[in-house]
């Protein structure tokens, strides 16, 4: 392993340790001491790789964005209709929400943290722009492959999906009822299909 690869691996380990502490303790109770202990490094090493706690928190938010984008892209196929892409992508994403609700809480905390700091508010906007872009591309690619059109612009449809999922996630992390959540998700999927006006 080269020095650059080793440095990148250590950076990833610290980010993963930070995610674990944030998910377990919440942002208010997360300290650099706890992060260093979880990552099995000293605090000087944290400062070497990230400079400040804020820099580390923003790196975590970017990693969570990357993981979400990767999850959505993983359900993309080279065949199937726009309707199938809508159903498969929303159900795959929701499965991840049910599996790790604490990570969803952590992500909301980080988003709000970024918005409360003027120098980092751009990160929250970038986060949602990124999510919308991934969904827009996924749906557009599916429609092109299937020779279909969409009644809304793909950008508008993607924003509707992200807004709907945000509402469902907040309800689920407040009252973890998976049966009700899946029922509501089915309604969101139906609404998206109706808006897209696809069979």
N, C-alpha and C positions, 0 to 999 in steps of 0.2 A: 504494500500500500504506500502510495506516495505521500508526501507531507500535506499536499493540498487535499488529497482524499481523506487523510486522517483528520485534518482540520474540519472538513465538511461533515464527516461522520460524528465528530465530537459535538459540533454545532447542532446536528440533528438530534443527538442524544439529549442535549440540554433542553431543546424545544419540547421533545417528548416528555421529559421529566416535568417541565413546567405545565404542560397540558394535564398531566396526572394530578399535580398539586392543585391546579385551578379547579379541575372537575371535582376533586375531593373536598377542598376547603373554601372555594369561592374566592373572588378577587380581593375582597376586603381582608381576608385572613392569609393571603398568599404573601410570603416574604422571600427575599433572596436567600435567606438562611435555609428555609424549607426546600426551596428549589435546588440549592447546592447539595443538600443532604440527599434528596431524591436522585439527583444526577451523579452523586458520588464524586463531586468536585469541590474545590474550595471557592469562596466568594470572589477571590481575585480572578479565578478562571472565568467565572460568569462575566465579570467586568471586561476581561480581555476579549471575549467573543461577542458581547452585546453592548458594552458601554454602560448602559443604565437599565433599570428595571423596565422603564417605559419601552425602550428599544426591544427588549426581550418580549414584552407583552404584544407589541406590534408584530414581531416576527411570528409569534404564536397565531395571531389572527390571520396573517398571510398563509400560514401552514394549514389552518382550518379551511380557508378558502380553497387552497390547492386540493385538499382531500375531498371536499364537497364536489369540486369540479371533476375530479377523477372518478368519483362515484357515479355522477350523472353520465359522464362519457362512457363508463364501463357498460352501461345498458344499451348504448347505441349499437345498432346492427347494420348490416349492409343490405338488409331486406326488410319488408314490412311497410305498413301504411302509416300515415300521420297519426291516425287513431291508435294504432298499436304502440307507437313511440310515446304518445301521451300517457297511455295506461301503464306501460312498462316502466317509464322513467319516474313517474310519481309514486308508483308502488315500491320501486326499488329504493327511492329516497326515503319513503316513509318507514320502510323496514329498518333503515339505519337510525332514524329518529327513535323508534321504539327500543332498539338495542342499546342506545347510548343517550338517554335523555339528559344526563348530567353534562354531557358535552354540548348539548344545545343551550343549556342554561349558561355555561361558560362562554359560549360564543356570543350570546346576547349581552352578557356582562362586558365582554371585551369591546363589542360594538358601541355600547353606551359610554364606556370609558374613553374610547377614541373620540366620540362626539363631544365629550366634555373638555377635551384638550384642543384648543384652536389649531395648534401645529399638527395635529394628527387627524382632524376631522375628515380630511380627504380620504383616509383609509376606509372609513365606513362607507363613503360614497363608492369608492373603488370596489369594495366588497360586493355591494348590491349590483353595481354595473357589471361586475364579473359574473355573478350568478345569472343575471338576465341574459348576458351574452351567450353563456353556455347553453341555456335552455333554448334561446332563439335559434342558435346554430343547429342544435339537435333536432328541433322541430322542422326547421327549414330544409335540412338535409333529407329528413324522412319524406317530406312532401315532394321534393324534387325527384328522389328515387322512385316514388310511387306515382309520379305524374299528377299530383294533386295540387289544388290551390287551397288557400286559407282565407276565410271571410275577413279576418283581422290581419293587420300586419303582424309578422312574427315577433317583432319587438313588443307590440302591445299585448300579444298573447303571453309572452314570457313574463312581462311585468305582472299580469293578472295571476299567473301561476305562482310567482314568488310571493306576491301579496297574500294569496290564499293559503299557501303553505305556512307563511309566518303566523297567520292567525290560528291555524290548526296546531302548530307547534306550541304556541303560547298556552292554548287551552290544555294541551296534553301534559305539558310540564307542570301546569297548575293542578290538574286532576287526572292522574294517570289511568285513564279508562281506555284500554286499547280497543275494546269492542265499539264503543261510541266513536272513538277517533277514526277507526277504519270505515265506519258508516259515513261519517262526515267526509272522509277522504273520497269515498265513492261519489258523493254529491259534488265535490270539487272537480273530480275527473269528468263527470257528466257535464258540468257547466263549461269546462274547457273545451270538450268535444263539441258542445252546442255552439259556443262562440266561434270555434274554428269552422263550423258548418261542414264537418266531414262525416262520412258514413263509418 
